[in-house]
Amino acid sequence: MIPQAVQPINFALIGAAGYVAPRHMKAIRDTGNQLVCALDPYDGVGIIDSYFPNADFFIEPERFDRHLDKLRRLSISKNHLNPMKVEYVSICSPNYMHDSHIRLALRNDANAICEKPIVLNPWNLDALKEIEKETEKKIYTILQLRLHPAIKALREQIKKGPPEKVYDLDLTYITSRGSWYYRSWKGDVAKSGGIATNIGVHFFDMLSWIFGGVQDNKVHLLKENKAAGLLLLEKARIRWFLSIDYNDIPKNIREKGKRTYRSLTLEGQDIEFSEGFTDLHTEMYRDILSNRGFGLADAKQSIVIVHHIRNAKPIGLKGDYHPFLKEISF
């Protein structure tokens, strides 16, 4: 008997011109599925041709929504069997739009796969959970660091370690940005959630996944271009520093012509996870399509952490603070 061909699953994509969108296109293609339509108000999206040249493209969300609805209605018509109905909507739009775009997906009888941060406020998760129940569709988020081999190995190491031990960690992440950043939605705290959300949420998710729930969350510094604090988890004390200021990069790194610096040390030992990012989005898609993946409950703790940070009153150089703060002008 000749095996029946597996019908590709149909995807739609919101935010096709965004930085991370090609990773989603690649994941859709590499899992054997197809992108049938995409949306972005910016029409410089020639990258789609490299993956799905036949995908329909929209610049108005109203027409995109209408298209999804049309495909959905054709699939339930008594006189039509429509193989084009969208089953998943991948969301790569600006942070503040995620909530609305997730709702758009579920309203059109599709599951949502949303980039992090899945939402900006913890209470948004509660509302989305209710919509999940109402629609019987799933909301997934991209927490790809949980799939990184080095991070998975570290989690296993901690699980097998002394149960009472509390580890000391330093997290430093500096990824310099130009003036465009402050003119874009990323520079608007109401739209991006601020620096801790924009460049730090995946680190906070990773660390709380490994070291457990939050015991305390102190903020020493909070500016538009840098932030620092002390995060106390069940099994870790984490001094963290995040910045988009090129001048914060250590001099020896700048002299090499680099504009990014990332360091994670555990008990004074470097944890190296700079490599191995290439196919993590594809692995996430495989998990989701196998009825695994990470959902609202998985995302909640990191959303609570970054929400607290951006609303905290910084305490300055008090207590145990990140060593980089000694060089920062308050």
DRENVEX-407526 format. One line per field, with one value per residue: z, y, x of N, C-alpha, C in turn. Coordinates in steps of 0.05 Angstrom, whole numbers, always signed. Layout:
REM residues N
n.pz [Z, ...]
n.py [Y, ...]
n.px [X, ...]
ca.pz [Z, ...]
ca.py [Y, ...]
ca.px [X, ...]
c.pz [Z, ...]
c.py [Y, ...]
c.px [X, ...]
REM end
This chain:
REM residues 330
n.pz [+0, -18, +21, +47, +28, +73, +90, +85, +139, +146, +155, +179, +181, +223, +222, +184, +165, +206, +249, +270, +240, +194, +218, +235, +187, +165, +201, +193, +140, +145, +177, +142, +126, +105, +89, +81, +81, +98, +140, +145, +160, +135, +71, +53, +44, +17, +33, +40, -9, -10, +19, +17, -37, -59, -22, +1, +12, +58, +76, +106, +167, +171, +122, +121, +166, +146, +104, +131, +156, +112, +91, +133, +135, +86, +95, +126, +97, +67, +15, +1, +6, +37, +30, +49, +97, +154, +206, +244, +270, +266, +306, +302, +314, +340, +412, +443, +412, +413, +446, +422, +371, +382, +399, +351, +321, +348, +345, +292, +291, +296, +322, +363, +356, +390, +392, +445, +489, +510, +527, +556, +608, +669, +680, +630, +613, +642, +619, +567, +577, +588, +538, +509, +531, +515, +459, +449, +429, +424, +455, +443, +462, +444, +474, +466, +489, +528, +501, +487, +483, +521, +562, +577, +597, +640, +673, +686, +715, +760, +782, +799, +837, +905, +944, +979, +965, +946, +890, +864, +815, +759, +711, +651, +598, +542, +488, +439, +414, +362, +350, +325, +354, +397, +371, +350, +363, +402, +437, +467, +527, +539, +496, +486, +535, +560, +574, +604, +591, +535, +519, +558, +575, +558, +582, +636, +637, +624, +668, +713, +700, +707, +760, +794, +831, +843, +897, +914, +884, +868, +846, +824, +787, +737, +675, +611, +576, +603, +656, +721, +773, +830, +830, +866, +868, +881, +883, +871, +871, +834, +804, +758, +696, +645, +582, +529, +514, +481, +506, +553, +543, +557, +552, +527, +496, +461, +433, +400, +361, +370, +383, +419, +482, +522, +581, +627, +690, +735, +800, +793, +747, +676, +637, +577, +523, +473, +422, +379, +369, +321, +299, +336, +336, +298, +324, +366, +338, +321, +369, +384, +343, +356, +397, +443, +467, +494, +536, +561, +618, +624, +609, +646, +695, +679, +655, +699, +728, +694, +690, +743, +747, +711, +736, +785, +839, +835, +878, +881, +895, +936, +981, +951, +891, +818, +792, +749, +758, +787, +752, +729, +718, +763]
n.py [-24, +44, +96, +148, +216, +266, +321, +387, +434, +495, +561, +628, +692, +746, +807, +805, +834, +839, +831, +779, +748, +718, +671, +646, +636, +601, +559, +542, +524, +485, +447, +423, +450, +503, +572, +612, +663, +731, +788, +856, +925, +950, +945, +922, +865, +825, +780, +739, +713, +679, +637, +627, +640, +642, +660, +699, +770, +823, +891, +918, +906, +897, +875, +830, +802, +794, +760, +714, +700, +689, +644, +609, +605, +582, +532, +508, +507, +475, +462, +464, +440, +463, +467, +508, +532, +567, +542, +556, +618, +655, +701, +759, +812, +880, +885, +907, +896, +842, +818, +834, +811, +757, +748, +759, +715, +671, +684, +673, +619, +594, +569, +604, +625, +658, +707, +724, +781, +748, +777, +843, +852, +818, +808, +807, +756, +725, +740, +721, +667, +655, +664, +624, +579, +590, +587, +539, +535, +538, +576, +590, +604, +630, +605, +595, +588, +550, +504, +501, +464, +472, +500, +465, +425, +451, +458, +406, +394, +427, +406, +357, +371, +392, +396, +438, +480, +547, +582, +628, +676, +717, +757, +788, +829, +864, +898, +938, +994, +1040, +1109, +1101, +1065, +1091, +1122, +1086, +1038, +1007, +1040, +1062, +1056, +1042, +1013, +974, +954, +968, +965, +918, +883, +882, +865, +829, +791, +737, +718, +721, +686, +638, +633, +630, +584, +547, +555, +563, +591, +661, +696, +747, +812, +858, +924, +960, +999, +1036, +1057, +1087, +1063, +1024, +976, +947, +897, +855, +790, +744, +677, +612, +578, +609, +668, +724, +771, +821, +855, +896, +927, +976, +1010, +1027, +1045, +1017, +969, +926, +952, +920, +887, +922, +941, +900, +908, +893, +897, +876, +845, +789, +753, +700, +678, +625, +614, +638, +613, +611, +604, +579, +596, +618, +596, +552, +571, +569, +535, +534, +557, +526, +477, +490, +496, +443, +419, +444, +428, +376, +373, +392, +442, +510, +545, +593, +589, +574, +620, +658, +670, +698, +743, +767, +780, +819, +858, +876, +898, +942, +975, +986, +1022, +1046, +1027, +1044, +1042, +998, +944, +880, +888, +889, +885, +919, +966, +1000, +1031, +1062, +1123, +1151]
n.px [+17, +12, +36, -5, +2, +25, -13, +9, +11, -24, +0, -3, +29, +45, +77, +118, +162, +196, +254, +260, +226, +244, +266, +221, +195, +232, +228, +175, +179, +219, +195, +162, +116, +69, +68, +14, -5, +13, +26, +44, +54, +96, +124, +171, +187, +215, +242, +206, +202, +244, +228, +171, +145, +94, +59, +4, +3, -7, -18, -53, -85, -140, -156, -125, -146, -197, -185, -166, -213, -246, -220, -228, -284, -296, -276, -314, -359, -414, -409, -357, -290, -239, -171, -139, -146, -123, -84, -48, -24, +32, +66, +102, +103, +109, +120, +76, +32, +22, -17, -66, -59, -55, -108, -134, -117, -140, -193, -201, -203, -154, -91, -43, +25, +70, +121, +168, +165, +106, +62, +55, +38, +22, -33, -55, -46, -82, -131, -124, -121, -174, -197, -172, -198, -250, -247, -222, -172, -100, -48, +17, +85, +150, +203, +260, +310, +305, +311, +363, +423, +466, +440, +400, +432, +455, +411, +398, +444, +438, +392, +410, +445, +465, +406, +395, +428, +443, +458, +508, +504, +524, +496, +508, +491, +501, +481, +493, +458, +437, +415, +367, +338, +313, +277, +242, +189, +211, +239, +200, +171, +118, +104, +144, +157, +202, +274, +288, +248, +251, +304, +317, +279, +280, +325, +311, +269, +296, +331, +297, +270, +310, +328, +284, +227, +211, +239, +254, +261, +301, +316, +369, +386, +353, +344, +330, +364, +393, +395, +395, +400, +383, +364, +330, +323, +293, +337, +381, +422, +421, +459, +446, +457, +436, +442, +440, +478, +534, +581, +584, +605, +659, +726, +766, +737, +711, +755, +765, +729, +677, +606, +573, +565, +564, +554, +552, +560, +571, +580, +629, +648, +648, +589, +579, +541, +537, +538, +499, +448, +422, +381, +340, +289, +264, +265, +230, +182, +175, +165, +117, +83, +80, +46, +69, +109, +111, +68, +19, +22, +75, +102, +90, +120, +167, +144, +120, +166, +194, +155, +152, +204, +204, +169, +190, +221, +284, +339, +391, +462, +461, +467, +478, +503, +510, +576, +589, +563, +594, +620, +583, +548, +504]
ca.pz [+0, -19, +43, +39, +33, +95, +81, +100, +157, +137, +173, +172, +196, +228, +228, +164, +160, +230, +250, +277, +222, +177, +234, +235, +160, +162, +218, +179, +117, +153, +188, +120, +125, +86, +96, +60, +80, +117, +145, +157, +148, +118, +49, +45, +55, -4, +45, +37, -34, -4, +33, +7, -57, -67, +1, -1, +30, +64, +92, +124, +184, +166, +99, +130, +183, +127, +89, +148, +161, +88, +90, +154, +127, +63, +105, +140, +79, +59, -13, -4, +24, +32, +43, +54, +124, +171, +232, +263, +264, +279, +313, +305, +314, +364, +437, +452, +395, +416, +458, +401, +349, +392, +398, +322, +312, +360, +334, +266, +294, +293, +345, +361, +363, +393, +402, +471, +511, +499, +533, +573, +636, +679, +678, +602, +611, +653, +599, +544, +585, +585, +509, +502, +539, +498, +431, +448, +414, +441, +453, +449, +461, +437, +495, +454, +505, +543, +484, +481, +496, +545, +583, +587, +613, +666, +689, +697, +735, +784, +793, +812, +858, +933, +943, +995, +956, +931, +873, +858, +786, +748, +683, +638, +570, +530, +459, +433, +394, +354, +356, +314, +375, +413, +354, +344, +385, +423, +455, +481, +548, +538, +473, +487, +563, +571, +567, +617, +575, +507, +515, +581, +584, +553, +602, +661, +635, +625, +695, +731, +692, +719, +789, +810, +834, +853, +926, +917, +859, +874, +823, +832, +766, +716, +656, +585, +560, +619, +681, +736, +798, +843, +829, +884, +862, +901, +884, +859, +874, +807, +798, +730, +684, +617, +571, +500, +512, +471, +524, +575, +535, +567, +533, +512, +476, +441, +417, +380, +341, +376, +394, +438, +503, +538, +601, +649, +706, +757, +820, +781, +723, +653, +624, +549, +506, +450, +398, +380, +367, +293, +292, +360, +329, +284, +345, +380, +321, +322, +395, +383, +325, +369, +420, +467, +466, +519, +535, +578, +645, +623, +604, +667, +714, +667, +651, +726, +735, +679, +698, +768, +743, +699, +754, +810, +846, +839, +905, +878, +902, +962, +982, +932, +864, +797, +793, +728, +768, +798, +731, +718, +730, +771]
ca.py [+0, +68, +113, +173, +239, +283, +347, +408, +451, +522, +581, +656, +706, +774, +819, +792, +850, +841, +819, +751, +735, +696, +647, +632, +626, +577, +537, +532, +509, +461, +426, +412, +463, +524, +598, +619, +692, +746, +816, +876, +951, +956, +926, +912, +837, +807, +755, +718, +699, +658, +614, +621, +661, +643, +669, +725, +789, +845, +912, +927, +884, +891, +857, +805, +789, +785, +737, +691, +693, +677, +616, +593, +600, +563, +505, +496, +508, +448, +457, +467, +429, +483, +459, +531, +543, +571, +528, +570, +645, +662, +730, +771, +840, +894, +873, +917, +886, +813, +810, +837, +793, +731, +748, +757, +687, +653, +692, +660, +590, +585, +570, +626, +621, +686, +714, +736, +773, +741, +801, +861, +853, +791, +804, +800, +726, +714, +745, +703, +640, +652, +662, +597, +561, +595, +580, +513, +537, +540, +598, +581, +625, +621, +606, +577, +582, +525, +481, +502, +442, +480, +508, +441, +410, +465, +452, +379, +396, +440, +388, +335, +382, +393, +408, +462, +499, +570, +589, +656, +681, +744, +759, +813, +829, +891, +897, +967, +1003, +1067, +1128, +1092, +1049, +1109, +1132, +1064, +1029, +994, +1060, +1071, +1036, +1032, +994, +952, +944, +977, +949, +892, +866, +881, +848, +812, +773, +709, +710, +717, +660, +616, +630, +621, +556, +530, +559, +563, +614, +687, +702, +776, +824, +885, +939, +981, +1019, +1033, +1079, +1079, +1047, +1004, +969, +927, +890, +829, +772, +722, +654, +591, +565, +626, +697, +732, +799, +824, +881, +897, +953, +979, +1031, +1018, +1052, +998, +945, +927, +964, +900, +876, +943, +942, +878, +916, +881, +915, +861, +830, +772, +737, +688, +663, +610, +610, +647, +598, +620, +586, +587, +587, +636, +581, +533, +584, +570, +521, +531, +563, +502, +457, +499, +489, +414, +413, +454, +411, +349, +378, +400, +471, +526, +561, +617, +584, +574, +647, +677, +680, +719, +767, +780, +791, +843, +878, +887, +914, +968, +992, +988, +1046, +1037, +1033, +1054, +1024, +987, +915, +864, +897, +880, +900, +939, +991, +1017, +1049, +1076, +1148, +1152]
ca.px [+0, +26, +28, -18, +19, +16, -21, +22, -5, -23, +7, -3, +50, +42, +103, +136, +186, +211, +281, +259, +207, +256, +269, +195, +191, +249, +216, +151, +188, +235, +178, +146, +90, +69, +58, -5, -9, +29, +18, +62, +49, +119, +122, +197, +187, +224, +252, +185, +207, +264, +215, +144, +139, +66, +43, -9, +14, -25, -6, -75, -94, -168, -158, -113, -166, -219, -175, -166, -241, -255, -209, -242, -312, -296, -270, -337, -381, -423, -403, -328, -270, -217, -146, -123, -152, -100, -86, -30, -15, +57, +65, +128, +97, +119, +110, +50, +11, +20, -43, -87, -55, -63, -137, -141, -112, -159, -219, -203, -202, -126, -74, -24, +53, +78, +147, +168, +147, +80, +47, +70, +28, +13, -62, -62, -45, -107, -152, -119, -128, -203, -202, -163, -219, -274, -243, -210, -147, -77, -30, +44, +105, +176, +223, +278, +334, +300, +319, +392, +436, +481, +421, +387, +452, +458, +387, +402, +466, +427, +373, +425, +463, +454, +380, +394, +448, +435, +481, +513, +507, +525, +487, +515, +484, +503, +478, +492, +438, +440, +394, +342, +325, +297, +255, +224, +171, +228, +247, +176, +166, +91, +102, +163, +160, +228, +298, +289, +230, +259, +328, +323, +258, +287, +344, +297, +255, +315, +342, +276, +265, +331, +333, +260, +210, +222, +238, +256, +268, +310, +325, +388, +388, +332, +344, +319, +384, +407, +382, +410, +386, +389, +341, +333, +306, +295, +363, +401, +424, +430, +464, +443, +461, +428, +448, +443, +497, +560, +602, +584, +620, +687, +744, +781, +718, +707, +779, +763, +709, +651, +586, +556, +579, +546, +569, +537, +579, +559, +601, +654, +655, +632, +571, +580, +518, +536, +533, +477, +422, +413, +356, +323, +261, +253, +259, +206, +159, +171, +152, +90, +67, +78, +29, +84, +112, +108, +43, +15, +32, +105, +112, +80, +139, +184, +128, +118, +193, +200, +135, +161, +228, +199, +152, +204, +236, +312, +350, +418, +484, +456, +467, +494, +497, +527, +601, +591, +551, +615, +630, +560, +540, +476]
c.pz [+0, +4, +33, +47, +56, +85, +98, +117, +147, +160, +161, +190, +199, +236, +209, +159, +184, +230, +254, +257, +205, +192, +235, +207, +155, +177, +205, +155, +125, +167, +167, +117, +107, +98, +74, +59, +102, +118, +155, +144, +131, +96, +39, +55, +33, +7, +42, +12, -30, +8, +21, -13, -65, -45, -6, +19, +33, +80, +111, +141, +180, +143, +105, +147, +165, +112, +106, +153, +136, +85, +110, +146, +104, +73, +118, +122, +70, +31, -19, +16, +19, +46, +52, +82, +141, +198, +253, +252, +280, +282, +319, +306, +339, +390, +445, +436, +398, +426, +436, +379, +357, +390, +369, +313, +323, +350, +306, +267, +289, +319, +341, +370, +365, +404, +430, +470, +500, +503, +550, +602, +645, +676, +650, +598, +620, +633, +576, +552, +582, +555, +499, +508, +521, +470, +427, +430, +433, +434, +461, +448, +455, +460, +488, +470, +522, +527, +478, +496, +522, +568, +594, +605, +640, +684, +702, +719, +761, +797, +808, +834, +885, +934, +959, +985, +940, +916, +868, +828, +780, +718, +673, +608, +560, +500, +449, +410, +387, +360, +345, +335, +390, +397, +346, +367, +408, +444, +472, +501, +546, +516, +475, +515, +575, +566, +579, +602, +548, +502, +537, +587, +579, +572, +629, +660, +638, +654, +715, +725, +705, +749, +806, +813, +847, +883, +931, +890, +864, +849, +833, +813, +745, +699, +630, +569, +577, +645, +695, +762, +809, +843, +846, +877, +883, +905, +872, +868, +849, +806, +768, +721, +654, +606, +540, +494, +505, +491, +548, +568, +545, +545, +516, +491, +454, +423, +396, +358, +346, +389, +413, +458, +520, +556, +621, +664, +729, +776, +809, +756, +700, +643, +595, +534, +482, +424, +401, +378, +340, +288, +316, +354, +315, +305, +361, +364, +321, +347, +394, +366, +335, +394, +446, +466, +493, +516, +555, +606, +646, +622, +629, +685, +703, +662, +678, +734, +721, +685, +724, +764, +732, +716, +781, +814, +852, +866, +904, +888, +931, +960, +961, +904, +844, +796, +771, +737, +780, +778, +719, +733, +737, +771]
c.py [+25, +86, +139, +197, +256, +311, +368, +425, +480, +542, +609, +669, +735, +786, +808, +808, +852, +825, +788, +735, +713, +670, +631, +621, +600, +554, +525, +515, +483, +440, +415, +425, +487, +550, +607, +649, +706, +775, +832, +903, +961, +935, +916, +884, +817, +781, +733, +701, +676, +633, +607, +642, +663, +653, +696, +744, +813, +866, +924, +904, +877, +871, +830, +789, +778, +761, +712, +681, +679, +648, +598, +586, +581, +535, +492, +497, +480, +441, +459, +451, +445, +475, +483, +543, +544, +558, +542, +598, +650, +692, +741, +802, +853, +884, +881, +907, +856, +805, +812, +817, +764, +728, +745, +728, +669, +659, +679, +630, +578, +586, +593, +617, +649, +688, +725, +766, +768, +763, +819, +860, +826, +787, +799, +770, +714, +717, +726, +675, +635, +649, +635, +577, +564, +584, +551, +512, +542, +565, +589, +606, +613, +626, +588, +571, +557, +500, +481, +480, +449, +488, +484, +425, +424, +459, +425, +379, +407, +420, +365, +345, +382, +408, +435, +485, +522, +581, +619, +659, +710, +742, +787, +811, +858, +888, +925, +972, +1033, +1084, +1118, +1078, +1067, +1122, +1111, +1057, +1017, +1014, +1071, +1050, +1025, +1012, +970, +939, +952, +957, +921, +872, +861, +863, +828, +790, +743, +699, +704, +692, +637, +611, +620, +592, +537, +531, +563, +590, +638, +690, +733, +786, +853, +898, +961, +1004, +1014, +1059, +1069, +1061, +1027, +1000, +948, +921, +864, +813, +748, +700, +633, +580, +583, +655, +708, +762, +803, +853, +879, +925, +953, +1002, +1020, +1023, +1033, +973, +947, +936, +943, +887, +897, +945, +920, +884, +904, +901, +901, +846, +815, +754, +726, +671, +650, +603, +617, +633, +607, +597, +595, +577, +606, +622, +564, +545, +579, +558, +518, +538, +539, +480, +464, +491, +459, +406, +420, +436, +382, +351, +381, +431, +484, +544, +584, +612, +585, +602, +665, +688, +702, +745, +782, +793, +818, +865, +891, +906, +941, +986, +996, +1016, +1038, +1045, +1043, +1033, +1015, +957, +903, +872, +888, +898, +922, +966, +1010, +1037, +1065, +1102, +1148, +1181]
c.px [+18, +17, +16, +0, +7, +11, -6, +2, -2, -18, +2, +18, +44, +69, +124, +161, +204, +237, +279, +241, +220, +261, +243, +189, +207, +238, +192, +160, +202, +219, +158, +119, +91, +57, +39, -10, +7, +20, +41, +56, +72, +121, +149, +201, +195, +235, +232, +191, +227, +252, +188, +135, +110, +48, +29, +2, -5, -10, -28, -85, -123, -171, -145, -133, -189, -210, -175, -195, -253, -246, -223, -270, -314, -292, -294, -362, -389, -414, -373, -312, -245, -192, -129, -128, -127, -104, -69, -24, +10, +59, +92, +126, +110, +105, +82, +26, +5, -8, -65, -84, -60, -93, -147, -138, -134, -187, -223, -198, -174, -112, -54, +4, +65, +106, +145, +174, +119, +60, +64, +62, +17, -17, -71, -63, -71, -130, -148, -126, -158, -210, -194, -186, -243, -270, -232, -186, -124, -60, -2, +63, +132, +195, +246, +303, +330, +308, +349, +406, +451, +463, +407, +407, +456, +434, +389, +423, +455, +408, +386, +443, +450, +427, +378, +412, +435, +460, +483, +518, +509, +516, +494, +508, +483, +502, +473, +472, +443, +416, +367, +325, +305, +275, +235, +207, +187, +236, +224, +168, +138, +87, +120, +165, +187, +250, +298, +271, +242, +283, +333, +303, +265, +308, +330, +280, +273, +325, +321, +268, +285, +331, +308, +247, +224, +218, +239, +267, +275, +321, +344, +389, +366, +332, +333, +338, +399, +391, +398, +395, +397, +363, +346, +312, +309, +323, +385, +399, +437, +434, +463, +447, +454, +433, +447, +463, +525, +583, +604, +599, +648, +706, +758, +763, +713, +731, +780, +742, +681, +632, +567, +574, +559, +562, +549, +556, +564, +581, +628, +663, +636, +614, +569, +556, +514, +530, +508, +450, +408, +386, +337, +294, +248, +247, +234, +181, +154, +157, +123, +72, +65, +62, +44, +86, +106, +84, +43, +27, +63, +116, +108, +102, +158, +169, +124, +144, +197, +180, +143, +185, +221, +182, +166, +217, +265, +323, +378, +438, +481, +456, +486, +486, +518, +553, +603, +579, +571, +624, +607, +554, +511, +466]
REM end
